[in-house]
Amino acid sequence: MNLGTRAILYTARKWKKTLLLFCLLLSITTLVLSGLAISDAQEEQAEELRGTTGTSFTVSRNTATGGWGNGGNGSYSTQEYLTSDMMEKIVAVDGIEGYNASIRTILCLSDVNGQWLEQLEPTGHSMVDCQFYSYSCINSEYHSLFLSGALEMCDGEMLDISFDNGIIISKEIADKHGLKVGDIIQAVNDPFSNDKTKELKIVGLFEVVADKTDERNNYNEASYYDYANNAFVSETTMKALLENYEDVGYASADFFVNDPEQLEGIIQQVQKITSINWNNFIITANDEVYERVSSSISDTGTLITTLIVVITVVSMVLIILILSMSIRSRKKEMGILLAVGIEKPAVILQYTIETLLIAVAAFPLAYLSSKQVAGMLGTLFGKTAENVIVTTQHFTLVATLGTILLIAAVLISCIPAMRLKPKEILSQME
């Protein structure tokens, strides 16, 4: 009788031991496969995060430098402003996707019939209630309120400097006055002066998400209504509305970075632009959201990795103990096999085949069960079931490493018995 046949017959005859080892291998492999799938899902989430958190840096005037002068309209700051040329040089640095700089003012908005639009929560003062905090945008996509996640577009499109008659308002304000994307409203900076009234087309609507329990932002519920009363126009539109606008530059600008992990290096490259006097400007990294969320993901990944290692180590110890007890109970069989001339390597090979036969049944079933278990466990770590997928690559890796570890476990379990001679083994039998 060859060793393969002996291995099959033994696993069938000792079905209780076979079942015990099968259940153990099934459970262990299912958990390890699930852990690997969750870990990969976390890594994918981290990669997605790198491009979606809106990581940026702000270049602003250094208020500690410069001074004040006197002119016909009173005192004015002699501090240097950011110019379009400076911003173009900064955005040319590799890794910077775009930028935005804003002029902030108050615009009074009305419908085409001249009826003033009211803020979301009017105060009762008609001329105050029609005033909306308005930002000019070189590119509204890179405005800090959109980058931070405080505001999200829900309809229409963003605007840039090419728009000369477009405006973005909140969905709440639009709903309150029966407006939609494509409608025309009027805007004026000061209705009591000779400022120009300009007709603007609503090109987009935003929702305020700053009050949501979302890790992307740090805003509180009290800011909701203020944000809803904001409006965004292009730089071209703002200059047309501000009759006395003097283009001296910008107090600050936001620059969007493709990869948050490169933020520090990009800032260092920006500071090497010699044509900009960096004594007059400050660079502030806006990566708090990314750092907080990525740190959470990293901690989760570390926890999952630790659990996989612990499960593997504990499992190996249990398997070695089970196999050692099994081999110890088979001393008579082992002694007879050795006595009739069967070599020790052949005996060890038989034990190895017995264990691998159980693994051949347990591993594929674990692959199927882990597809369900991984999804359920994934939700505990903040991932939905559909994002946690056990792949054939996971199975191949676990099956290969599992086979190697099982062989090692058999060899370790056989060491005490294999050190003895057949006569010694038989003499120790009860």
C-alpha positions as CSV (number, residue, x, y, z in Angstrom):
1,M,0.0,0.0,0.0
2,N,1.5,3.3,-1.0
3,L,1.7,6.3,1.2
4,G,-1.0,8.3,-0.7
5,T,-3.5,5.5,-0.1
6,R,-2.5,5.2,3.5
7,A,-3.0,9.0,3.9
8,I,-6.5,8.9,2.4
9,L,-7.6,5.9,4.5
10,Y,-6.3,7.5,7.7
11,T,-8.1,10.9,7.1
12,A,-11.3,8.9,6.5
13,R,-10.9,6.6,9.4
14,K,-10.0,9.4,11.9
15,W,-12.8,11.6,10.7
16,K,-13.2,13.4,14.0
17,K,-9.6,14.6,13.9
18,T,-10.0,15.4,10.3
19,L,-13.1,17.5,10.9
20,L,-11.4,19.4,13.8
21,L,-8.5,20.3,11.6
22,F,-10.8,21.1,8.7
23,C,-12.9,23.5,10.7
24,L,-9.8,25.2,12.1
25,L,-8.2,25.7,8.7
26,L,-11.5,26.9,7.3
27,S,-11.9,29.5,10.0
28,I,-8.3,30.7,9.9
29,T,-8.2,31.0,6.1
30,T,-11.6,32.8,6.0
31,L,-10.4,35.4,8.6
32,V,-7.0,35.9,6.9
33,L,-8.6,36.3,3.4
34,S,-11.1,38.7,4.8
35,G,-8.4,40.7,6.6
36,L,-6.3,41.0,3.4
37,A,-9.4,42.1,1.4
38,I,-10.2,44.8,4.0
39,S,-6.6,45.9,4.1
40,D,-6.6,46.3,0.3
41,A,-9.9,48.2,0.5
42,Q,-8.4,50.6,3.0
43,E,-5.4,51.2,0.8
44,E,-7.7,51.9,-2.1
45,Q,-9.6,54.3,0.1
46,A,-6.4,56.0,1.0
47,E,-5.5,56.4,-2.7
48,E,-8.9,57.9,-3.4
49,L,-8.5,60.2,-0.5
50,R,-5.3,61.6,-1.8
51,G,-7.2,63.1,-4.8
52,T,-10.5,64.0,-3.2
53,T,-9.8,65.8,0.1
54,G,-9.0,69.1,-1.5
55,T,-5.5,69.5,-0.1
56,S,-4.2,73.0,-0.9
57,F,-1.9,75.7,0.4
58,T,-2.6,79.4,0.8
59,V,-0.2,82.2,-0.1
60,S,-1.2,85.3,1.7
61,R,0.3,88.8,2.5
62,N,2.5,88.9,5.6
63,T,0.8,91.4,7.9
64,A,4.1,91.8,9.8
65,T,5.8,93.5,6.9
66,G,5.0,96.6,5.0
67,G,3.4,99.7,6.4
68,W,0.8,102.4,5.8
69,G,0.7,105.4,3.6
70,N,-1.7,108.4,3.2
71,G,-3.5,109.3,0.0
72,G,-6.5,111.2,-1.2
73,N,-8.9,108.5,0.1
74,G,-7.2,108.2,3.5
75,S,-4.6,105.7,4.7
76,Y,-3.7,102.6,2.7
77,S,-1.5,99.6,3.1
78,T,1.9,99.7,1.4
79,Q,2.2,96.0,1.8
80,E,2.9,94.0,-1.4
81,Y,-0.1,92.2,-3.0
82,L,-0.1,88.9,-4.9
83,T,-0.2,89.7,-8.6
84,S,-1.4,87.6,-11.5
85,D,2.2,87.1,-12.6
86,M,3.2,85.7,-9.2
87,M,0.3,83.3,-9.2
88,E,1.1,82.1,-12.7
89,K,4.7,81.3,-11.6
90,I,3.4,79.4,-8.6
91,V,0.8,77.4,-10.4
92,A,3.6,76.4,-13.0
93,V,5.3,74.2,-10.3
94,D,4.8,70.5,-10.9
95,G,2.0,69.0,-8.8
96,I,-0.2,72.1,-8.6
97,E,-3.4,71.5,-10.5
98,G,-5.0,74.9,-10.2
99,Y,-5.6,78.0,-8.1
100,N,-8.1,80.6,-7.1
101,A,-7.9,84.1,-5.7
102,S,-10.9,86.1,-4.6
103,I,-12.2,89.6,-4.1
104,R,-14.9,89.6,-1.4
105,T,-17.6,92.1,-1.3
106,I,-21.4,92.5,-0.8
107,L,-23.7,92.3,-3.7
108,C,-27.4,93.1,-3.6
109,L,-29.4,90.6,-5.7
110,S,-32.8,90.9,-7.2
111,D,-34.9,89.2,-9.8
112,V,-35.5,90.5,-13.3
113,N,-38.5,92.5,-12.1
114,G,-36.4,94.4,-9.5
115,Q,-37.7,92.4,-6.5
116,W,-34.9,92.0,-4.0
117,L,-33.9,88.5,-3.1
118,E,-33.9,87.8,0.6
119,Q,-31.4,85.9,2.7
120,L,-32.3,82.5,4.0
121,E,-33.2,83.9,7.4
122,P,-34.2,87.6,6.9
123,T,-33.6,90.1,9.7
124,G,-36.5,92.3,8.7
125,H,-34.3,95.0,7.3
126,S,-35.0,95.1,3.6
127,M,-31.7,96.5,2.4
128,V,-29.7,94.2,4.7
129,D,-31.6,91.1,3.8
130,C,-30.9,91.5,0.1
131,Q,-27.1,91.7,0.7
132,F,-25.1,88.5,-0.1
133,Y,-21.5,87.9,0.7
134,S,-20.0,87.4,-2.7
135,Y,-16.7,86.1,-3.9
136,S,-14.9,86.7,-7.2
137,C,-13.3,83.5,-8.6
138,I,-10.5,82.9,-11.0
139,N,-11.8,79.3,-10.8
140,S,-14.5,78.5,-8.3
141,E,-13.6,74.9,-8.2
142,Y,-10.5,75.8,-6.2
143,H,-12.2,78.2,-3.8
144,S,-11.4,77.3,-0.2
145,L,-15.1,76.7,0.7
146,F,-15.5,74.1,-2.1
147,L,-12.0,72.6,-1.5
148,S,-12.7,72.1,2.2
149,G,-16.0,70.4,1.6
150,A,-18.1,73.1,3.3
151,L,-20.0,73.6,0.1
152,E,-20.8,71.1,-2.7
153,M,-22.2,71.7,-6.2
154,C,-25.5,70.1,-6.6
155,D,-26.6,71.5,-10.0
156,G,-25.1,73.3,-12.9
157,E,-21.3,74.0,-13.3
158,M,-18.4,75.8,-11.8
159,L,-17.3,79.1,-13.2
160,D,-14.0,80.5,-14.1
161,I,-12.6,83.8,-15.4
162,S,-14.1,83.2,-18.8
163,F,-17.6,83.8,-17.4
164,D,-18.6,87.4,-17.7
165,N,-22.3,87.1,-16.6
166,G,-22.5,84.0,-14.5
167,I,-23.3,83.5,-10.8
168,I,-23.5,80.5,-8.4
169,I,-25.9,80.7,-5.5
170,S,-27.1,78.3,-2.8
171,K,-29.9,75.8,-3.6
172,E,-31.7,77.1,-0.5
173,I,-31.9,80.6,-1.8
174,A,-32.9,79.4,-5.3
175,D,-35.7,77.3,-3.8
176,K,-36.9,80.1,-1.6
177,H,-37.4,82.4,-4.6
178,G,-38.4,79.8,-7.2
179,L,-35.1,80.1,-9.2
180,K,-33.2,77.4,-11.1
181,V,-30.1,77.0,-13.2
182,G,-30.4,79.1,-16.3
183,D,-32.6,81.9,-14.7
184,I,-31.5,85.5,-14.9
185,I,-31.1,87.7,-11.8
186,Q,-29.6,91.2,-11.2
187,A,-26.7,92.2,-9.1
188,V,-25.4,95.6,-7.9
189,N,-22.7,96.5,-5.4
190,D,-24.3,99.6,-4.0
191,P,-27.9,100.3,-5.1
192,F,-27.7,103.8,-3.6
193,S,-24.9,104.9,-5.8
194,N,-24.2,105.0,-9.5
195,D,-22.8,101.4,-9.5
196,K,-23.7,99.4,-12.5
197,T,-26.5,96.8,-12.3
198,K,-25.6,93.7,-14.2
199,E,-27.8,90.9,-15.3
200,L,-26.3,87.5,-14.3
201,K,-27.2,84.0,-15.4
202,I,-27.4,81.3,-12.6
203,V,-24.9,78.8,-13.9
204,G,-24.8,76.6,-10.7
205,L,-26.3,75.8,-7.4
206,F,-24.5,74.6,-4.3
207,E,-25.5,72.9,-1.1
208,V,-24.2,73.7,2.3
209,V,-22.7,70.5,3.9
210,A,-20.8,72.3,6.6
211,D,-23.3,71.2,9.3
212,K,-23.0,67.5,8.4
213,T,-21.0,65.1,10.6
214,D,-18.5,64.7,7.9
215,E,-14.7,64.2,8.6
216,R,-13.9,66.3,5.6
217,N,-14.7,69.6,7.3
218,N,-14.6,71.2,10.7
219,Y,-17.6,73.5,10.3
220,N,-20.4,73.7,12.8
221,E,-24.1,74.0,12.3
222,A,-24.1,77.7,13.3
223,S,-22.4,78.6,10.1
224,Y,-25.0,77.0,7.9
225,Y,-27.1,80.0,7.1
226,D,-24.1,82.3,6.6
227,Y,-22.8,79.9,3.9
228,A,-26.2,79.7,2.3
229,N,-26.2,83.4,1.8
230,N,-22.9,83.3,-0.2
231,A,-22.6,83.9,-3.9
232,F,-19.8,83.3,-6.4
233,V,-19.1,85.2,-9.6
234,S,-16.1,85.3,-11.9
235,E,-13.3,87.8,-11.5
236,T,-14.4,89.4,-14.8
237,T,-18.0,89.9,-13.5
238,M,-16.8,91.3,-10.2
239,K,-14.5,93.9,-11.8
240,A,-17.5,95.0,-14.0
241,L,-19.7,95.4,-10.9
242,L,-17.1,97.3,-8.9
243,E,-17.0,100.7,-10.6
244,N,-14.0,102.0,-8.7
245,Y,-12.1,98.7,-8.6
246,E,-8.3,99.2,-8.6
247,D,-6.5,96.0,-9.6
248,V,-3.6,96.2,-7.1
249,G,-3.6,92.4,-6.7
250,Y,-4.9,89.9,-4.1
251,A,-4.4,89.5,-0.4
252,S,-4.3,85.7,-0.7
253,A,-4.7,82.8,-3.2
254,D,-5.4,79.1,-2.8
255,F,-3.5,76.5,-4.7
256,F,-4.8,73.0,-5.2
257,V,-2.3,70.1,-5.0
258,N,-2.8,66.8,-6.9
259,D,-1.2,64.6,-4.3
260,P,-1.5,65.6,-0.6
261,E,1.6,63.5,0.2
262,Q,3.7,65.8,-2.1
263,L,2.4,69.0,-0.4
264,E,5.5,69.7,1.7
265,G,7.8,69.2,-1.3
266,I,5.7,71.4,-3.5
267,I,5.7,74.2,-1.0
268,Q,9.5,73.9,-0.8
269,Q,9.7,74.3,-4.6
270,V,7.3,77.3,-4.5
271,Q,9.6,79.0,-2.0
272,K,12.5,78.7,-4.4
273,I,10.8,81.1,-6.9
274,T,13.3,83.9,-6.6
275,S,11.2,86.6,-8.3
276,I,8.8,86.6,-5.3
277,N,9.9,88.3,-2.1
278,W,8.9,85.7,0.4
279,N,9.5,88.1,3.3
280,N,6.2,89.7,2.3
281,F,4.2,86.5,2.0
282,I,3.2,83.5,4.1
283,I,2.5,80.0,2.9
284,T,0.0,78.0,4.9
285,A,-0.7,74.3,4.3
286,N,-4.3,73.3,4.3
287,D,-4.0,69.6,4.9
288,E,-5.6,69.2,8.3
289,V,-8.6,67.2,6.9
290,Y,-6.3,64.9,4.9
291,E,-4.0,64.3,7.8
292,R,-6.8,63.5,10.1
293,V,-8.6,61.1,7.8
294,S,-5.4,59.5,6.5
295,S,-4.2,59.0,10.0
296,S,-7.5,57.2,10.8
297,I,-7.1,55.0,7.8
298,S,-3.5,54.3,8.6
299,D,-4.4,53.3,12.2
300,T,-7.1,51.0,10.9
301,G,-4.7,49.4,8.4
302,T,-2.2,48.8,11.2
303,L,-4.9,47.2,13.3
304,I,-5.9,44.9,10.5
305,T,-2.3,43.9,9.8
306,T,-1.7,43.2,13.5
307,L,-4.9,41.0,13.7
308,I,-3.7,39.0,10.6
309,V,-0.3,38.4,12.2
310,V,-1.8,37.5,15.5
311,I,-4.3,35.1,13.9
312,T,-1.6,33.5,11.8
313,V,0.7,33.0,14.8
314,V,-2.0,31.7,17.1
315,S,-3.2,29.4,14.4
316,M,0.2,28.0,13.8
317,V,0.6,27.2,17.4
318,L,-2.8,25.5,17.6
319,I,-2.1,23.4,14.4
320,I,1.3,22.3,15.7
321,L,-0.3,21.3,19.0
322,I,-3.0,19.3,17.3
323,L,-0.6,17.6,14.9
324,S,1.8,16.9,17.8
325,M,-0.9,15.2,19.8
326,S,-2.0,13.2,16.7
327,I,1.5,12.0,15.9
328,R,2.1,11.1,19.6
329,S,-1.0,8.9,19.5
330,R,0.3,7.1,16.4
331,K,3.6,5.9,17.8
332,K,2.7,2.2,17.3
333,E,1.8,2.9,13.6
334,M,5.0,4.8,13.2
335,G,7.2,2.1,14.9
336,I,5.7,-0.6,12.7
337,L,6.2,1.4,9.5
338,L,9.8,2.1,10.5
339,A,10.4,-1.5,11.5
340,V,9.2,-2.9,8.2
341,G,11.8,-0.7,6.4
342,I,9.8,2.4,5.5
343,E,12.1,5.4,5.7
344,K,11.4,8.3,8.0
345,P,11.0,10.8,5.2
346,A,8.3,8.6,3.7
347,V,6.4,8.6,7.0
348,I,6.7,12.4,7.3
349,L,5.5,12.7,3.7
350,Q,2.4,10.6,4.5
351,Y,1.6,12.9,7.5
352,T,2.1,15.9,5.2
353,I,-0.2,14.5,2.5
354,E,-2.9,13.8,5.2
355,T,-2.7,17.5,6.3
356,L,-2.7,18.9,2.8
357,L,-5.7,16.7,1.8
358,I,-7.7,18.5,4.5
359,A,-6.3,21.9,3.3
360,V,-7.3,21.1,-0.3
361,A,-10.9,20.9,0.9
362,A,-10.8,23.8,3.4
363,F,-9.0,26.4,1.3
364,P,-11.5,26.7,-1.6
365,L,-14.5,26.7,0.8
366,A,-12.8,29.4,2.8
367,Y,-12.4,31.4,-0.4
368,L,-16.2,31.3,-0.9
369,S,-17.1,32.0,2.7
370,S,-14.6,34.9,3.0
371,K,-16.5,36.7,0.2
372,Q,-19.4,37.1,2.6
373,V,-17.5,37.5,5.8
374,A,-15.2,40.1,4.4
375,G,-18.1,42.4,3.6
376,M,-19.6,42.0,7.0
377,L,-16.3,42.7,8.8
378,G,-15.5,45.5,6.4
379,T,-18.5,47.5,7.6
380,L,-16.9,47.5,11.1
381,F,-13.9,49.3,9.7
382,G,-15.9,51.9,7.7
383,K,-16.0,50.1,4.4
384,T,-19.1,49.0,2.6
385,A,-19.5,45.4,1.6
386,E,-19.2,46.1,-2.1
387,N,-15.9,47.8,-1.6
388,V,-14.3,44.8,0.2
389,I,-13.6,42.2,-2.4
390,V,-11.7,38.9,-1.9
391,T,-9.8,38.3,-5.1
392,T,-8.1,35.3,-6.7
393,Q,-4.8,37.0,-5.9
394,H,-5.7,37.0,-2.2
395,F,-6.6,33.3,-2.4
396,T,-3.4,32.4,-4.3
397,L,-1.3,34.2,-1.7
398,V,-3.0,32.7,1.3
399,A,-3.1,29.2,-0.2
400,T,0.6,29.3,-1.1
401,L,1.7,30.6,2.3
402,G,-0.8,28.4,4.1
403,T,0.6,25.3,2.4
404,I,4.1,26.3,3.3
405,L,3.2,26.9,6.9
406,L,1.3,23.6,7.1
407,I,4.3,21.7,5.8
408,A,6.4,23.5,8.4
409,A,3.9,22.6,11.1
410,V,4.0,18.9,10.2
411,L,7.8,18.9,10.2
412,I,8.0,20.6,13.6
413,S,5.4,18.2,15.0
414,C,7.4,15.2,13.8
415,I,10.7,16.2,15.3
416,P,10.3,14.5,18.8
417,A,9.1,11.2,17.3
418,M,11.6,11.2,14.4
419,R,14.5,11.5,16.8
420,L,13.7,8.1,18.2
421,K,14.7,4.7,16.6
422,P,11.9,2.2,15.8
423,K,12.9,0.0,18.8
424,E,12.7,3.1,21.1
425,I,9.3,4.0,19.7
426,L,7.9,0.5,20.2
427,S,9.3,0.4,23.8
428,Q,7.5,3.5,24.7
429,M,4.1,2.2,23.6
430,E,1.6,1.6,26.3
